Amino acid sequence: MLIIKLESEMQSAVLSTDQVHCDSSNSEAYFGGGTKLTVLEDGVDVTPPTVKMFWPSSTECRNPENTRKKTLLCVATDFYPDHVRVFWQMNGENVTTGVATGNPVKQHDKKYRITSRLRVHADDWQDSENEFTCNVEFFTIDKGPIIISESIQSKEDLSPKESTREDYLKITQTAKLTYSVFIIKSFIYGAFVVFVVYKLKVCQTQHL
């Protein structure tokens, strides 16, 4: 991996012109057995990614083999340049089966984001002793490759404060239902009070 920082976007980098020629900002090339060259844009600092993992959805459907699966999502954002490698681990061991990683996508601020998914058996996810880790390897100019990681454990091991999106929706729906019942009861009570007051007035009128 070779990263070159130029002082101006108009400058160019030329390395063995019969192998590679980069003449534009943020350009890339491969040479010498797959080495990647990137010419950085002026005004954009080399920035490592921020890594965030998301819980799988409890409503995921079964696959054609009728084996339940759960999908873990990893999102790395705000990194520059796009020299990253995403890899997954379960309990410290590398996992390659069920991994799907997209290509880096440029954000509006010229930095990048990338997403990766890991599909695991529901039994593995429901085992609270299992720990899943998303690792993002990022290549820096001065320190070389660094790894930023985020880990999560099974939903079974979550505290009440760490609710999933489904739990939140259930709580919201319950609150709405409770509020609706309260409104209906208030309406019935109000109608009853009006009826009682009306009857009292009628009785008073008849006595007069």
N, C-alpha and C positions, 0 to 999 in steps of 0.2 A: 504494500500500500504506500503510495507516494502522494503527498499533498503539498502543493506549492501556493504560497500566498504572494500575490502580485500587488504592487502599490497602486496600480491603475487598471481599470477595466479594459483599457485599450491595449495594454501590454499583452504579449503572447509568450507562450512557452514552447520551445522546440527541442525535442529530444530524439536524436538519431532519426533524421527526417525520413529515412527509409522505413522506420518502424512506427513513429507516431508524430503527429503535428497538431497542437492545440492552439487555436488562434481566436478564441472568444471567451468571454467571462463565463465562469462556472461550467466550462466544457470538460468532457471526460474522454478518456481513451484507454485502451488496453494494449499492453506491449510486454515483451519479454516473459512469455508464459503466463499471462493473465493478470499481471500487475496493473492496477487501476490508477490512473493519473487524473486528478481534479485540480483545475485552476480556480481558486476561490474568488468570489466577487468582492470588490472593494466596498467597505462599509458594513460588511456582514461578518460578525465575529464567529469563530468556531465555538459551538455551543453543544454540550452533551444533552441527551434527551431526558425528558420527564416521563417516567413509566408508571402506568396505572393499570391494575387488573380489575375485571368485572365478574361478578358471580354468574353462574349459568341460570337459565330460566327453568323454572319447575314445570313449565308447560311444554317443554320440548317433546316432539313426537318421537315414536319409536322408529328405528331404521327398518329397511326391508327384511332383515333377518330377525326382527322382533326383539332385538337386544337394545335395551334402553341406553341412551347416551346423554352426556351432559357436555355443553360447550363452554369453555373458559375463554374469555376475551382479554387480550392484552393490547394496550394502545400506548405507543411512544410518540411524544409530541415535542415540538419546539427545538429540534436539533438541526445543526448545520456543520458540515455538509451532510450529504446523504450516505455516508460510509457507515452503515450499521449492519449488524447480523443478529437476528433474533433466534434464540433457541430455548427450548422448554426442558424442565426437569421435574421429576416426581421423587420426592425424598432424596434429593441430591443426585439422582441418576438421570442422564440425558434421555429424553423421549423424542422419537421421530415419527412414530405412528400417530395418525390423526392430526398432524400439524398442517395448517394452511396459513401462509404468510404472504401478504400483498407486497407491492412495490412501494417505495417511498413516494409520498405525494407532497408537492410544494404547497405551503400555506401562503396566505396573503402577505405575510411579513418576510417572505423568501426563505423561511425555515421550512423544515419538513416534518411529516408525521407518517407513521406506519402502523398497521394493525396486523395482529396475528391471532389465530384461533387454535385451540387444542380441544379435540373431542376425546372424551374419556368414558369408560364404562361407568354406569350409575353406581355400581357397587364400589368402585374405586373412589368416586366422589363422596359417597355416603360414609366411607370409613374415616372417622374423625382423626385418625393417626396419620393419614396421608397429607403431605404438604406439596403444593404445586407452585412452581416458580417460573416466572417469565424473565429471561435474561436478555438484555440488549447490549451487545458489544459495540462500542463506539470508538472510532479511531481519531486520536488527537494528534496535534503537531508535535508537542513537546514531551508528552508522557506515553505516546504510543496507544495501544488499545486499552480501554477501560471497560468495565462491565457494570451496568446499572440494573438492579434486580428488584422485583416485587413478588412477594409470596402470599398465598392464601391457603387456608385449610378448609376442610369440609364444612358445609352449612350446618351440619349437626353440632359443630363445635363453636358456633357463633353465640355471642351473648345477646340478650334481648335488644340492646342498642344497635346491633349490627344487622338490622332487618334487611331483607332483600326487597327488590322492587315489588314482587308479588305480595309480600307481607304488608308493605306500605299501602298497596291498592286495597287489600282486604280491610285494613284499618280505616281507610278513607270511606269505603263503601259502608262499613258498619256505622261510622259516624253519621253519614248521610241518612241511613235508615233510622237511626236513633232520633235524629233531628226531625225527620218527617213524622215519626210517631208522636213526638212531642208536640208538633204543630197541630196534628189532627186532634190529639187529646185536648189541647188548648181551645181549639175551635168548638169541640163538643161541649167543653165546660162553659165556654162563653155563651153558647146557644142555650144551655140549661139555665144559666143565671138570668138571661134575658126572659126566658119563659117563666121562671119563678116570679120575677119582678112584674111581668105582665099580668100573671094570675093574681098577684097581690093587689094590683091597681084595680082589676076587675071586681075583686071581692069588696074593696073599699067603696067603689062606686055603687055597687048593689046595696050595701048597708046604708048609704046616704039616700 
